[in-house]
Amino acid sequence: MNTIDWKNLAFGYIKTDYNIRCSYKDGKWGDLEVSESEYLNLHMAATCLHYGQEAFEGLKAFRGVDGKIRIFRLDENAKRLASSCKGIMMAEIPAQKFQEAVLKVVKMNERFVPPYGSGASLYIRPLLIGTSAQVGVKPASEYEFIIFVTPVGPYFKGGFNTTPFVILREYDRAAPLGTGTYKIGGNYAASLVAGQRAYDLGYSAVFYLDAKEKKYIDECGAANFFGIKNNTYITPKSTSILPSITNKSLMVLAEELGMKVERRHIPVEELATFEEAGACGTAAVISPIQRIDDLDENKSYVFSKDGTPGAICEKLYNKIRAIQLGEEEDKYGWITIVE
Ligand SMILES: *Cc1c(COP(=O)(O)O)cnc(C)c1O
């Protein structure tokens, strides 16, 4: 245990001491159960295995400047998981139970919360799956809610940096009236081939356009997009993007910094007018975009000539990190302290 090198941790899986589980049966959720096993005993006809009844969440716990453990916007993850469950007809875990389970699993694995200043954090992964046997296409009658945690290293190993993205029109992540707004495994399966293709071409992720018209900006890989121009923070409005909690928070902080905020359709050509651009999500907070290559149109939208992030991206990044680490006042009630 003393052998964890916090500064060189990857974004991978490391076994921790405990996970939390809760079963839904006969129309109700049972009590939280603590497990030391990393495995599930699952029926081979469970709906999660055949029909994709699986939703998940991702959030982080941080060791603050005062030594306390802080969790960022836990109530938002609870709401989003409930929405994902509703979206694919699974039993919804009540927000109260979700929060109780997150606090408990973090507390029990406290020794895995990386120290302040390491840049590392404890990643929290809740998931909810259909477990009862079903052969016809129907929702399950039984569900399992699980949360495991694993320490993850700093996203930016060589410091806050920009990366390139690529537009690949021959792939869609989610349909306009499909399941893009839910955090479910199926959307990820649908994105793997395109993601690998982008990676093989030397990009960090696919820059998705709207599936119907390929006219507007949707998402950057598994992160939301924002562009900055004329002191305005602009982020797409779309029926197929996942509502990012990081993006929601950045909109509030951008306003606090005196910027205007717009959530609207963003035509792909408008990329040429942005002074800065970024991808945002829990993993990186902000991953500033160096450039977006449109291979079909033989065009390139460049936001950083020398690879350094823009000043506003950096300011927003530092602000959200400071709140997460307890260095800045939690004005908006975003932090839950693990007692
Ligand atoms: C999880 C996720 C995000 C980021 O959401 P956060 O709440 O900010 O972590 C963005 N897009 C997709 C597709 C996601 O799954």
The ligand as a MOL file (V3000), in Angstrom:
LIG
                    3D

  0  0  0     0  0            999 V3000
M  V30 BEGIN CTAB
M  V30 COUNTS 15 15 0 0 0
M  V30 BEGIN ATOM
M  V30 1 C -19.3560 11.5460 -18.6690 0
M  V30 2 C -19.4040 12.1940 -19.9850 0
M  V30 3 C -19.1180 13.5630 -20.1640 0
M  V30 4 C -18.6000 14.4450 -19.0480 0
M  V30 5 O -19.4830 14.6190 -17.9970 0
M  V30 6 P -18.9450 15.1190 -16.5860 0
M  V30 7 O -20.1500 15.0960 -15.7290 0
M  V30 8 O -18.4350 16.4980 -16.7810 0
M  V30 9 O -17.8850 14.1830 -16.1700 0
M  V30 10 C -19.2750 14.1090 -21.4260 0
M  V30 11 N -19.6720 13.3580 -22.4770 0
M  V30 12 C -19.9420 12.0480 -22.3500 0
M  V30 13 C -20.3890 11.2830 -23.5320 0
M  V30 14 C -19.8290 11.4320 -21.1050 0
M  V30 15 O -20.0960 10.1250 -20.9890 0
M  V30 END ATOM
M  V30 BEGIN BOND
M  V30 1 1 1 2
M  V30 2 1 2 3
M  V30 3 2 2 14
M  V30 4 1 3 4
M  V30 5 2 3 10
M  V30 6 1 4 5
M  V30 7 1 5 6
M  V30 8 2 6 7
M  V30 9 1 6 8
M  V30 10 1 6 9
M  V30 11 1 10 11
M  V30 12 2 11 12
M  V30 13 1 12 13
M  V30 14 1 12 14
M  V30 15 1 14 15
M  V30 END BOND
M  V30 END CTAB
M  END
